[in-house]
Amino acid sequence: MSRMTVISDTPNEKRLHIGDQHEIPETLGLLVRHDLIMFPLMIDQLQIDDQAVKNLIDAALAGDRLIGIIGVPRSKEESVAGVEFPHVGTAAMIHKMLKLPDGTVTILVQGVARVRFTEVVETEPFPSARVERLDTVLDDSVETKALAHNVASEFQRLISLVPQFPDDWKAVVQTMLARPDHLSDFVASNLNIEIEEKQELLETLSVSERLTKLTKRLNSELEVVELANKIQNQVQKEMNRNQREFYLRKQLETIRHELGEEDQHATETRELRERIEKANLPQHAREAAEREVERLSRMPTAAAEYSVSRTYVDWILSLPWSTTTEDNLEIRRAQNVLEADHYGLSMVKDRILEYLAVRKLKPDMKGPILCFVGPPGVGKTSLGQSIAHALGRNFVRMSLGGIHDEAEIRGHRRTYIGALPGRIIQGLRRAGSRNPLFMLDEVDKVGQDFRGDPSSALLEVLDPEQNVAF
């Protein structure tokens, strides 16, 4: 710990009897500090490392111990160059100076009176300025007393709400009711407000006007502090509830372990891993499922994302990744099925049989798209069912009429609550095989609005290069 040397001290009697009529000299050495507005009778401790300020302190201690203090915002230079004159500041008395071995100086100063610095008279060896004492205007009216009582009451409430304020300040405020000018300076110096507001209060000589401004500022500060405390209490209650749930779950886990029972969370994770082993998934799907199950094993079941991840894994495992139906490309049988299900439509039937014949000659051909056009009721949907029956494939009908959101086709993002895969994936799960016959019905009635354009998303569905891995 650094050893401090006491250089000078002012007797307690002198410190306690600094009054309103303390004589102020015509010129004072200037101490300009960032974000420091000192009010009369208030005491503050300052750290000094600038040589010019040390010269000022030495000269003050050799004389009447008085210096002038001016506060400036951090946006301005911390010197007389950053001050516009005339400027209202404070005459202060140095009570104590402490020197540290590293050369830093600490001073204990107390405000004496408001003063106006009119002009700079010297800059070397330290800046000094001509001063005029400013006396506060204090009337003994009922209004001023009422304002003082209101400010004292509001500030005492603020002391109760702010942990940084000592409780004994309430008694200090109560004793100052007899001197509203001292009360206003004490409250103004301890409020957490901008330096511009403090400077305005320092320049306000009327005590009643000063108390009025403090009343407005205290009301605003109380609203902010009370709301912050309310939010903090709500957060604390939520944290306590979460901690209690965590503690109880740990206890339940320990009890189950002692009874030889397996934890439900661990059971679900183990069952999911077993389903992945039996599902015969392709490599990319298997890696995705195992990654999600690993996340689930580390995630508490009460977490909001648990159900989202669990639903995602369930969808992966429910899809028919390796289940297919074998095509029956017997042309004669297909013709009999079409004739049995539909009367007429000879041109349409011939086109379908041509398609089946090409499929039989070139089995590795990517599935083309057949487009049926006609008025309602002529048998477009039933023709699709007949083709599926003839091929021996499962049939899935998906009506696109009135769809406005492309997510209905592609699927929703997992970040949304209640997100589901698109209708294509849902149809694959219902079909139970990976090569069903899809009938996209009423494709001409797809809607379009600010939510998206589903018809553009259909390109991904209909393009053979993309829909194989939709």
Beta strands, then each sheet from edge to edge (+ up, - down):
strand 1: 5-9
strand 2: 27-34
strand 3: 43-48
strand 4: 66-72
strand 5: 87-99
strand 6: 105-122
strand 7: 128-134
strand 8: 395-399
strand 9: 437-441
sheet 1: 1+ 5- 4+ 2+ 7- 6+ 3-
sheet 2: 8+ 9+
end
